[in-house]
Amino acid sequence: MLIMCELWKDEKTEVGSYEFANLPRPGDTISVPTRSGEGYQHFRVESVTHRASGPAHPAATYLFVSEAK
């Protein structure tokens, strides 16, 4: 089963929605495809937040991330 997560850099900057086989944890480095589909972006997971889901918000898990160095 895949876990749908929304990635955010901050409260106003959404990276996008992605599915993961395992839920990333704070401190993990993740790689997701770029919006253009050419290459990958690398992020460090800063925090994980779970919220109620529904038709308007299909993802119940939000990952707050920073650029990986």
C-alpha positions in Angstrom: 0.0 0.0 0.0 1.4 3.4 -0.9 1.1 6.4 1.4 0.1 9.7 -0.2 1.9 12.7 1.2 2.0 16.4 0.5 5.4 18.0 0.7 5.7 21.6 1.8 8.8 23.9 2.3 6.7 26.2 4.5 3.1 27.2 5.1 2.9 28.8 1.7 5.3 26.8 -0.6 4.0 23.5 -1.7 6.4 21.1 -3.4 3.8 18.6 -4.5 2.0 15.4 -3.7 3.9 12.1 -3.9 3.3 8.5 -2.8 5.8 6.5 -0.7 6.0 2.8 0.1 7.1 3.7 3.7 6.4 6.8 5.6 9.5 9.1 5.7 10.5 10.1 9.2 12.1 13.4 10.4 15.8 13.4 9.4 15.3 11.2 6.4 16.5 12.4 3.0 14.0 11.8 0.2 14.2 12.1 -3.6 11.1 13.0 -5.7 10.7 13.7 -9.4 10.9 17.3 -10.5 7.7 18.8 -11.9 9.2 18.7 -15.4 9.8 14.9 -14.9 13.5 15.4 -15.8 15.6 14.4 -12.8 15.0 14.4 -9.1 14.8 16.9 -6.2 16.3 15.9 -2.9 14.8 17.0 0.4 15.4 16.5 4.1 12.3 15.7 6.1 12.0 18.2 9.0 8.6 17.1 10.4 5.6 14.9 9.6 2.0 16.0 10.4 -1.1 13.9 10.1 -4.5 15.5 9.5 -8.0 14.3 8.7 -8.5 13.5 5.0 -11.6 13.8 2.8 -12.6 14.6 -0.8 -11.1 18.1 -0.6 -7.8 16.9 1.0 -6.9 13.4 -0.2 -3.6 13.4 1.5 -3.7 13.0 5.3 0.0 13.2 5.8 2.1 16.3 5.3 5.9 16.4 5.2 7.6 19.6 5.9 11.0 19.6 4.1 14.1 21.6 3.4 16.5 21.4 0.5 19.0 18.5 1.1 22.7 19.5 1.1 
